[in-house]
C-alpha cells in the first residue's frame, strides 16, 4: 500500500514528506494506522547525526497512538480495531530479561530493531524497490506502520490519540523513572534537574508517589510556573546561586539535624554529564539514589569521586522509565483518564504531517514542550 510519511534522508537535512510503499504484516506482525505522534528530542538527536545507531534513509518517530488495521499469522493478543501505543521497548514476556523482575529491557527484537529492520531482517517500507529503514521499531512519522505484536500496548478505546501518544515515550519515561525505577516513597525529598517535557513528568511522577519536597532545577525561569502546576515545591535557577550548586541543594534539603542534607532521590533529565555529577552529589549520603534519564552525546562519559559512592549514594540509569510496555503503558493511560496525571498542558502545538519540520523548529527554539502531528 502507498502511505504518506516523513523520511529522514540524511543527517542534518529536513524531513521529506512524501509517499512510500508499505508492505503488509508478516507472521507475528501488526499493521497500525497512526492517528497521532509526538515530536521527541530523541528523534531530533538521531536526525542531527549524533546518534551512533542512526540509520538513513529512515522513517523516524516513536511516540505514537493508533488503531490496528490488520494482523499477520500467529498474532493472538491483538485484533483489528484495537487501540494501541507502539513500544520502542518491547515486552515479549518470555526472554531472560522479561522473566527477570529487575529490568524492563526485553531483548527479543533488540538486535534487528537497532539495524532498522523487522525481526526477519527486512524492512516493510520502500521507495522504488529500495528499502527505507524503520526507527526504534516504531516509525510513527508515517500514516501507517508495521510493528511486531510484542511492540504494541493495547489501550482503552476512549483515550484521545492526540494526548496519549505522548505516553509512548515522554510521559512514561518521566513518570516511570519516579514510580518504577526510583520507587519514590511517601514523604521523600526529590530534586529534578531539567524541567522540559521529561522533567515535568518526573515531577508529576514524584508527586503521584507522595513525595513531600520536589525541587526543580533549571536555568530558564519561565519553566517555574508549569513545574509548579505539576507538583514542584521549590525552584532553583543555578545561574542565580552564589557558590557551589551542590552545597546549596544539600543545604536546602537539610532536615535540621546531623544528616547533612541531600535529597532522597535526584533525577537528571538534561543529558549533560556535568549535571549528572551534580545530581549524584546532591543526593543523600547513605541512601540517596540518583537516576540518569537524559541521553548524553555519543562518547560522553560520567565521573565523580569514588567517595561519593563509597558513602552510600547510588547511581542508576533508566530506559523508558523502567516500565514494561504491554503491562504498564495501559495503566498509565488509565492514570491520565482518571485525572491522576496531566498530559494536555505539555502538548503546546498540534500540526499536520506537512508541518513536521516547523514542529522541530519550535522544539529547537525552546517554544514547544511537546508538538504532536495529527493524521
N, C-alpha and C positions, 0 to 999 in steps of 0.2 A: 504494500500500500504506500501511497505518497502522503507525506506529512510535512508540516511546517516546523522548522527547528532553527535554533541559533547555533551556528557552528563556530568553534574556536579553530581558525585555520592555521594560526601560528602564534607563538608567544609575542605578546605586546600589541597585537592587532585587534581592532574592534571585532566583536562578534558579527558574523554574517548571517542574516536571516534569509533563509531560502528553503526550497523543497528538497527533501531527501527521501530515499526509499527505506522502508522499514519492513523487514521480514517478520512473519508471524511467529508465535511462540512454539518452541520445540519442547521435548519432554522435560517436565519439571519447571516450565516457564509460564509466565503470565503476561498478557498484553494489557496495558493500562492506559486509559485516556487521562492525561494530566489536566486537571482543572485549574490549578494554581501552583506557583512555585516561588519560593523566596530567593532573593539575591544575597548570597552569603560571602563573607570575606575570604572563605576558603576557595570559592570559585575565582575570585579576583587574584588570589595568591597563585593559583595554577595558571591563570591567563597571563600573569606577569612574566612567567618563565622561571620563577624562583623555586617552583615545586619540583623536586628531583624525580617525582613519579609522573609529572605532567607528560601527556602524550598528545600529539597533534597529527591530523585534524581530529577533533573530538566534539561531542555534544556535552557541554558542562551541565551543571545543575544537580543538586542532591537533596533539596529541601522542598518536597512536593506533596500533593494530595490529589487523588483522583478516583476513578471508577474502573473496575475490572471489565474488560470488553471480551476477552477470550482467554482460555486456558489450554495449555498443552497436555499431552498424555501424562498420566500419573499424578496430576495435581489434585489434591484431595481437600485441602484446607480452605480453598477459595473458589468462588463461582462467579459467573457473570452477574454484574450488578453490585457486587460488594464494593464498599468504600474502603480505600486503603491509603496508607502512607508508605512510600518507598523507604527502605532502610539501607544506608551505606555500611552499616554494621549488621550483618545477617544474624539470624538465630536458627540454626538447624536443629538444635536440641539433641543431637546425637554425637557430636565430636567431643574430643577430650576437653576442649575449652568450655563448651556449653554444659558439660556434665560437672564442671568444677564451679562451685558457688562463689569462688573468689574472683571471677572475671566475667566480662561480657563479650570478650573478643573472640567470637566464633571464627574459625579458620577454614570452614568448609569451602568457601568460594574466594578466599582472600588472594590466592596466588593469581588466578585468572582475572579477578577484578582489578588488581594492580597493573595488569597488562592491557586493560581497556577492552577486554573481551568477555563473552559469556563463558559458563563453565566448560563448554565443549571446545573452547579455544577460538571461536569465530565471533564476528560482530553481526548484529541484526541490522545495523544502519549502513547505508552505502549511497554513493552517487556515481552513476556511470560505471557501475561494477566495482569501483574502488571502495574499500571499507572506510567508514567513519567510526572512530572508536567511542566506546562507552566511557562514562566518567563516574568513578566511585560506585559503580554497579547500578547507577540510577538514571543519569541523563534526563533530568526533568526539564531542561530547556528545549523540549520537544512536545508537540501536541499529544503524541502517543509514544510510549516506550515499552520495552520488554525487560522484565526482571525475573530472576529466579523466585520461585514460590517462597523460599525461606528468607527473601529480602523484602517482604511486604507484611505490614501490620494491618490487620483488619480492624476498622474503627466503626463507631456508631454512625448511622446514616443522617442524623440531624445536625452533625457538626459542620460548620461552614468551611468550605475548602480554603477560602482566601485567608482564613485565620489559622486553622490547624496545620496548614502546610508548614508553618514555622516550627511546629513540633518535630518535624523531620530532621532538624539539626539544632538550631539556636536555643529553643526553649528546653529541649531535653538535655542538651549539653550543660546548660547553666543550672537549671533546677536539679537535674540528676547529680551534678557534682556535689551539691549540698546534701541531697537526700540519699543517694545510693553510694557515692564514693566516700564522702566525709562522714556520712551518717551523723549529721549535726544533731546535738541533743537539746532538749528544752532547757532554757536558761543559760545557754552558752554564749560566748562572745565571738564575733566573726569580723574579719577585715576583707573587703573585696577590692582588688586593685584593677581599675579599668571599668568604667560604667557605660560601656557600649551595650549592644544587644545581649552578648553573653553575660557580661557583668550584671546587668539588670535582672537577668533570670537567675543568677546566683543569689542576688539579694532576695528575690521573692522565694527562692528555694529555702534560704536560711530562715526567712520569716515563717514559711509554712512549717518548718521543722520546730519552730518555737524558740529561736534564738532571742535573747534579751537585748543584745547590743550588736548592731550591724553597722560597721564603719565603712564608708565608701571612700576610695582614694582615686582622684582623677585630676588632671591638670586643667580641665575645662569646667569652669564654674557653671556653665549652662546645663550640665548634667545633673546638678543637685536636685532640682525640683522633681524631675522624673524619678530619680532614685528614691527620693523620699516617698513618693506615691507607692513604690513597690516594697517599701519596708525599711529603707535605710534610716538609722537613728542619728548618725553623725557623718559629717563630710569633711574631708581633708584635701586641700589642694597643695601638693608637695612644693610648688613654687612659692608658696606663702609661708612655709615652715622655716623658722630660723634654726640652723644647726642640722643635726642628723635626723633624718626622717624616721629611722628605726627607733631611735631613742624617744622621739615624740610619740610614736604609736604605742610603744611599750608603756610609757608614762600614762597615756590616755586609758590604757586597759589595766592599770594597777588597781587592784581591788582594795587598796588601803592597808594591806598587811605586809608580810615579809615575802610575798611571792615574786615581787619584782616586776610583775606585769607581763603583757604579751597576750595575744588572742588565742582562744582555744583552737580556732580554725582560721586560716588565711587562704585566699584564692587569687591566683594570677590569671587575669583574663586579658592580658595585653600582648603576650608573645615576646616580650622584651626580657632578655636573660638577666639584665641588671635588676629589673623589677622582681623577677623570680627570686633572686637572692634576698632582696629586701623583704619579700613576703615570708620567706622561711625564717629570717632572723627576727621578724616581728611576731612570730607565734611563741607560745608559752614554753618556757623551759620545763622539761619533764614529761610533757604530754601533748604539746602543740602539734598540729598537723597542717602542712601547707600543701595545697593542691594546685598542680600546674595544669591549666586548661589551654592557655594560649599557644598557638603554633609559632615556634621561633623560625627564623630564616635558616635555610639549608646550611649545615656546617657549624651552626652556633652551638656553644657549649655553656653549661651552667657550672658555677663554682661557689664554694663557701668554705669557711674554716671547718675542719673536722670537728672542732669543739662544739659547733652548733648541733651536730648530730649526736655526738657522744653524750651530750647533756639532755638527750631525750626528745629532741624535735624530730618529726618525721616528714620526709619529702615524698610526695606521691604524685603520679600523673593520672589523668583520666581521659578516656576517649568515649564520646557520646554519653558523657555524664555517668558512665558505669551502668547505663540502662540496658536491659535485654529487650531488643526491639519489639519482637512479636508479643512479648509478655507485658512490658512496661509502657510502651507507647499508647496502647488503648486506655490505660489507667490515667495517663497524663491528659489525654483528650477528655476523659471524664472530669478530671480536676478543673479543666478550663470550662466545660459546660456547666459545672456545678458552682462556678464562681470562686473556686479556691485559689486559682491563679489567673492573672490577666495576660492577654496577648495583644489585643487590639490597639492599645496606646502605643505599642512599639512598632506597629506597621504604619509607617509615616507616608508611604507613597504606593499607589497601585497604578499599573500601566499595562498596555497590550504588549505582546511579544515584540512588535516592531520598535518599541521604545526601550528595549532592554539595555542598550548601551547608555542611554540617558540615565537609566536607573543606576548603573555602575558609576557614572559621573557624580551623581548625587552622593553615593557612598563615599567616594574618594574625597569629595569636598566637605565631608562631615555634615551634610544636610539631611541625611537619612539614617534612621536606626535600622529599619528593615524595609526594603522595597519588595513588592510582590507583583509578579506577572500573572495576569488572569487570561486564560484561554477562552 
